[in-house]
Every structure is written in C-alpha cells, then in structure tokens.
Amino acid sequence: MHMTVLGIDTATARGSVALARHGEVLASAALLERGAHARDLVRRIDGLLAETGLAPADLRGIVVTLGPGSFTGVRVGLSTAKGLAYALDIALGGLSTLEVLARTVLLVRTGTADTVCAAIEAGRGEVYAALFRCEAGEPVRESTDRSYRPADLARLLRPGMLVAGDAASTVETAAREEGRDIERVEPSPLLAGPLALWGCRTLVPGARYSPGQPRPNYVRPSDAEARRR
C-alpha cells in the first residue's frame, strides 16, 4: 500500500508542511517565519491538499516534529496533528526536531557528511542541540537532545563537523572562539518534506489513531514553569 503522509513542523522558526507518498514529496509549503502557526497551519494544509488534488480522506498517516523548539509551536503542531489523526482515524507519529534536522541535512548532503550537529535557538542565551553520525545514510545518535551554552557545545564539536539549524551561526562563532573549524549549513532547511518521507517508511499501513501518543519533547521547562519553580 502506498501511504500518503502529511508532515508538520511548527517547532522551528521556519515551519513547514508537506505531503509525501512512496518515497516522493508531492508538495510542500513554508509557514510564515516566526508567524502565527495556530492561524496559518490548517490553511496551509488545505492549500497542499488542493494543490495535489487530494482530500483529507486520502491521508493515511500524519507525522509531526515533537520538539525541542518553540513551546507554543510544538503544542500547536502536535494538537493539530492529533486532532486530524483522531478525526480521520489514521496513524500518527512524531520525531525529535533535532533528529529530523539531521536527517534533512544527510538527505541533501549525501556523501559529504559523516557527522552532524543539529542546533536550533533556545533563548536564554542557549541552543538546543544533538550530535549524529551517518551510517548507511541514516542518522545515528551520539548524544541526547539537550540545551547548551554555545561555548559548551563548541567544545564537543570535532573539526570538520557540519552544523545545521537556525543556531548554526551562533555555534560557528563559539567554535571559532574555541579554535575549532566547523562547517555551517545555510540556510536552515525546511523539515516537513523529509519528515513526511520518514513517515512513509515507518508508519504501519492501515494503522489507526492511538490516543495519548506521541508526547512533546520540550527538553527544558518553559519560562513560565521556570519562574513558578
């Protein structure tokens, strides 16, 4: 069965949506950078379906970035994905934003990258990051998702490592100050297309919605939670 899968990323500043089927991205669209994802997301999804001549009933799965990233963005993306999957009674999956970012880089830089640092801005003078190595074209984790001061992250990077994401320039500056030579990937890529392709391979054909999963991956408390503590 060739599954048509919707990918949703609202965790990053350059949010996006995409439709994929059988190893091919059918259509994708960027969301307004740092825009009102809660307002724009459903309209963009409707536009993709119209562009490809599909209806919501043609979807067989939905995948979404789980964070880290914008707390509001993660909640908007996950709640929309869960609502659609519930209404259509189709499979729902999710993946770490940083793993999707590493997967995206390896997809477009085939043969040129063996290690990737995925890094996105976290606020409070920090970045969210994780390290991955490439094995048979797939990202394999070398570290968990966590928040770092840029200088602390820079000390973990090996010479020649690729750094991708909207925090790449921040990390590159910190690495230079530490005397480390890294390569920055620009611009920060859109994630929904590679995410949807991942969903085509990993979601079980014919699977139905399962309440409660997946869960958000916030990595650290929100500012409001930190103040309460």
C-alpha positions as CSV (number, residue, x, y, z in Angstrom):
1,M,0.0,0.0,0.0
2,H,1.3,3.4,-1.0
3,M,0.7,5.7,2.0
4,T,0.0,9.4,1.6
5,V,1.5,11.1,4.7
6,L,1.3,14.6,5.9
7,G,4.3,16.1,7.6
8,I,4.0,19.0,10.0
9,D,6.8,21.1,11.5
10,T,5.8,24.1,13.7
11,A,8.6,23.6,16.3
12,T,11.2,25.6,14.3
13,A,11.2,29.3,13.2
14,R,11.0,28.1,9.5
15,G,7.9,25.9,10.0
16,S,6.6,23.9,7.1
17,V,4.0,21.3,5.9
18,A,4.4,18.6,3.2
19,L,2.7,15.7,1.6
20,A,4.7,12.6,0.6
21,R,3.9,9.2,-0.9
22,H,6.1,6.2,-1.7
23,G,9.5,8.0,-1.3
24,E,8.4,11.2,-3.1
25,V,7.5,14.6,-1.7
26,L,4.3,15.5,-3.6
27,A,4.1,19.1,-2.4
28,S,5.5,21.3,0.4
29,A,4.9,24.8,1.7
30,A,6.7,27.0,4.2
31,L,4.8,28.7,7.1
32,L,5.4,32.3,7.8
33,E,8.8,32.6,9.6
34,R,8.1,33.1,13.3
35,G,4.5,33.6,12.3
36,A,1.2,32.7,13.9
37,H,1.3,28.9,13.2
38,A,-2.0,28.4,15.0
39,R,-3.7,30.7,12.5
40,D,-1.8,29.6,9.3
41,L,-1.3,25.9,9.8
42,V,-4.7,24.5,8.8
43,R,-5.0,26.9,5.9
44,R,-1.6,25.7,4.6
45,I,-2.6,22.1,4.9
46,D,-5.8,22.8,3.0
47,G,-3.7,24.5,0.3
48,L,-1.4,21.5,-0.1
49,L,-4.4,19.1,-0.4
50,A,-6.0,21.3,-3.1
51,E,-2.7,21.7,-5.0
52,T,-2.3,17.9,-5.2
53,G,-5.9,17.1,-5.9
54,L,-6.2,15.2,-2.6
55,A,-8.8,15.2,0.1
56,P,-8.3,14.7,3.9
57,A,-9.7,11.2,3.5
58,D,-6.8,10.3,1.2
59,L,-4.3,10.7,4.0
60,R,-3.1,7.5,5.7
61,G,-0.8,9.0,8.2
62,I,0.5,12.2,9.9
63,V,3.9,12.9,11.4
64,V,4.9,15.9,13.4
65,T,8.1,17.4,15.0
66,L,7.9,16.9,18.8
67,G,10.5,19.5,19.8
68,P,12.7,20.8,21.1
69,G,11.8,24.2,19.7
70,S,9.2,26.8,20.3
71,F,7.0,25.7,23.2
72,T,3.9,27.3,21.5
73,G,4.9,25.9,18.1
74,V,5.3,22.3,19.5
75,R,1.9,22.5,21.1
76,V,0.2,23.9,18.0
77,G,1.7,21.3,15.7
78,L,1.0,18.3,18.0
79,S,-2.5,19.3,18.9
80,T,-3.4,19.9,15.2
81,A,-1.8,16.6,14.2
82,K,-3.6,14.7,16.9
83,G,-6.9,16.4,16.0
84,L,-6.6,15.5,12.4
85,A,-5.4,11.9,13.1
86,Y,-8.3,11.4,15.5
87,A,-10.9,12.8,13.1
88,L,-9.6,10.6,10.2
89,D,-8.7,7.6,12.5
90,I,-5.2,7.3,10.9
91,A,-1.7,6.6,12.2
92,L,0.2,9.4,14.0
93,G,3.9,9.5,14.5
94,G,6.4,12.0,15.8
95,L,10.2,12.6,15.8
96,S,12.6,14.8,17.6
97,T,13.0,18.2,15.8
98,L,16.8,17.8,16.0
99,E,16.7,14.3,14.5
100,V,14.6,15.5,11.6
101,L,17.1,18.3,11.1
102,A,20.0,15.9,11.0
103,R,18.0,13.6,8.7
104,T,17.3,16.5,6.3
105,V,21.0,17.5,6.2
106,L,22.1,14.0,5.4
107,L,19.4,13.8,2.7
108,V,20.7,16.9,0.8
109,R,24.4,16.4,1.6
110,T,24.7,12.7,0.6
111,G,28.3,11.6,0.6
112,T,29.7,14.8,2.1
113,A,28.7,14.4,5.8
114,D,29.6,11.8,8.3
115,T,28.8,13.7,11.5
116,V,26.2,16.4,12.0
117,C,25.4,18.8,14.9
118,A,21.7,19.8,14.7
119,A,21.3,23.1,16.6
120,I,18.4,25.5,17.0
121,E,17.9,28.6,19.1
122,A,16.6,28.0,22.5
123,G,16.5,31.6,24.0
124,R,18.1,32.4,27.4
125,G,21.5,32.5,25.7
126,E,21.3,28.8,24.9
127,V,20.8,26.5,22.0
128,Y,19.1,23.1,21.7
129,A,21.5,20.6,20.1
130,A,22.3,16.9,19.5
131,L,25.1,15.1,17.6
132,F,24.6,12.5,15.0
133,R,26.8,10.3,12.9
134,C,25.8,8.9,9.5
135,E,25.5,5.2,9.0
136,A,24.2,3.9,5.6
137,G,22.6,7.3,5.0
138,E,20.7,7.3,8.3
139,P,21.4,9.5,11.4
140,V,22.6,7.6,14.5
141,R,22.6,9.5,17.7
142,E,25.8,10.3,19.5
143,S,24.1,12.5,22.1
144,T,20.6,13.2,23.5
145,D,18.6,16.3,22.9
146,R,19.6,19.0,25.4
147,S,20.2,22.7,25.9
148,Y,23.7,24.1,25.9
149,R,25.6,27.3,26.3
150,P,27.2,27.8,22.8
151,A,30.7,27.7,24.2
152,D,30.0,24.4,26.0
153,L,28.6,22.9,22.8
154,A,31.5,24.2,20.7
155,R,34.0,22.2,22.9
156,L,32.2,19.0,21.9
157,L,32.5,19.5,18.2
158,R,35.1,17.8,16.1
159,P,37.0,19.6,13.3
160,G,35.0,19.5,10.0
161,M,31.7,18.6,11.6
162,L,28.6,20.0,9.9
163,V,26.4,22.3,12.0
164,A,22.8,22.9,10.8
165,G,19.8,24.8,12.1
166,D,18.9,28.4,12.9
167,A,21.6,28.3,15.7
168,A,24.4,27.3,13.3
169,S,25.9,30.8,13.1
170,T,25.8,31.1,16.9
171,V,27.6,27.8,17.2
172,E,30.1,28.6,14.5
173,T,31.1,31.8,16.3
174,A,31.5,30.0,19.5
175,A,33.6,27.3,17.8
176,R,35.8,29.8,16.2
177,E,36.5,31.4,19.6
178,E,37.5,27.9,20.8
179,G,39.8,27.5,17.8
180,R,37.7,24.8,16.2
181,D,37.0,24.7,12.5
182,I,33.4,23.6,11.6
183,E,31.2,23.9,8.5
184,R,27.9,25.7,8.8
185,V,24.9,24.6,6.7
186,E,22.9,27.6,5.3
187,P,20.1,28.3,5.1
188,S,18.3,26.3,7.8
189,P,16.4,23.7,5.9
190,L,12.6,23.1,5.9
191,L,11.8,19.9,7.7
192,A,8.3,18.8,6.8
193,G,9.3,17.1,3.5
194,P,12.0,14.7,5.0
195,L,9.7,14.2,8.0
196,A,6.9,13.1,5.7
197,L,9.2,10.7,3.8
198,W,10.3,9.2,7.2
199,G,6.6,8.7,8.0
200,C,6.0,6.9,4.7
201,R,8.7,4.4,5.8
202,T,7.9,4.0,9.4
203,L,4.1,4.2,9.9
204,V,2.3,0.9,9.6
205,P,-0.1,0.8,6.6
206,G,-3.7,0.7,7.8
207,A,-2.8,1.7,11.4
208,R,-5.4,3.7,13.2
209,Y,-5.1,6.5,15.7
210,S,-3.9,5.6,19.1
211,P,-4.8,8.1,21.9
212,G,-2.1,9.6,24.1
213,Q,1.0,9.3,21.8
214,P,3.3,10.8,20.8
215,R,4.4,13.1,23.6
216,P,6.1,16.5,23.3
217,N,9.9,16.7,23.7
218,Y,10.4,20.1,25.4
219,V,13.9,19.3,26.8
220,R,13.7,22.0,29.5
221,P,10.9,23.8,31.4
222,S,9.2,26.8,29.8
223,D,10.0,30.3,31.1
224,A,6.6,30.3,33.0
225,E,7.4,26.9,34.6
226,A,10.9,28.0,35.5
227,R,9.5,31.1,37.2
228,R,7.0,29.0,39.2
229,R,9.7,26.7,40.4
